[in-house]
Amino acid sequence: MTEETASTLEKIKGIIREVKPVKSEITEKTDIRDLEMDSLDIMNYMFSIEDNFGVKIADEELEEKDLYIVENVIRFINDRSGN
């Protein structure tokens, strides 16, 4: 894992815990649906990802790119930022 990916993962972990306080470990393989997030939590999570990383997530991309999985969010952010 690159330093940049590790940094992105840590930011995402913080966002998840801000939206839905969880005690379980969050890794690249974490599916936010397994954290008992409801639809409002998921919306807030996606808005926070957009705000914190300067990316725009279209509604259809959530499903198409399976952005429920943390590693897919990291890949999405890296693709959008040109990394």
N, C-alpha and C positions, 0 to 999 in steps of 0.2 A: 504494500500500500504506500503510495507516495505521500509526502508530507502534506501536499495540498488536499488530497483525498481524505487524509486523517483529519485535517482541519475542518473540511466540509462535513464529515461525519459527526464531529463534535458539535458543530453548530446545529446540525439537524437533530441530534440528541437533545440539545437544549430547547429547541423549538417544540419537539414532541413533549418534553416534560413540562413545558410552559402551558401547552394546550391541554394536556391530559397527564396529570401527575401519575407516573407509573413507577413501580419498584423493580420490575423485571429488567433484565439487561437488554439494551438496545444495540444491535449490530447491523452490519450491512444487509443481513438476511431478514431483518425484522419486517413483518407485514403489519402496518399500522392498524389494520382491521382486527388483528389478534390482540390489540391493546384495548379492545372494547371502546373504540372511538365511535361515536355516533356521527351522523351526517354533518351536524353543525361543527363538531370537533374536526372532522376531515376538512371542511371548508376553511376553518380558521387556520389549520395546519398549512394548507395550500397557499392561503393569502400570506402567511408568515414566511413561507419559502420564497414567494415572489418578492416580498418586501426586503428580506434579508439578503437575497442573492441577485436581485435586479433582473429577474426573469419573469416572463409571462407564461402562465399555464392555461391553455385553452381547455374548456370543459371536456372536450372529446379526448384530449391527450391524457387525462387522468386514467381512463380505461385503456386507450390504445397503447400507451407506453407503460402500463401497469405501475403507475406512480404511487401505489400503496406500499411498494417494496422500497426500502431505504436505498439499496444499491442502485435501483433504477432512477431514483431522484438524483443521486450523485452523478450518474451518467448523463442525465438530462441537463443538469446544471453545467457540467463540464462541456457538453456539446454546445450549449447556448453561449457559453463564455469563450468558446474557441479553444479550449484546452484538450 
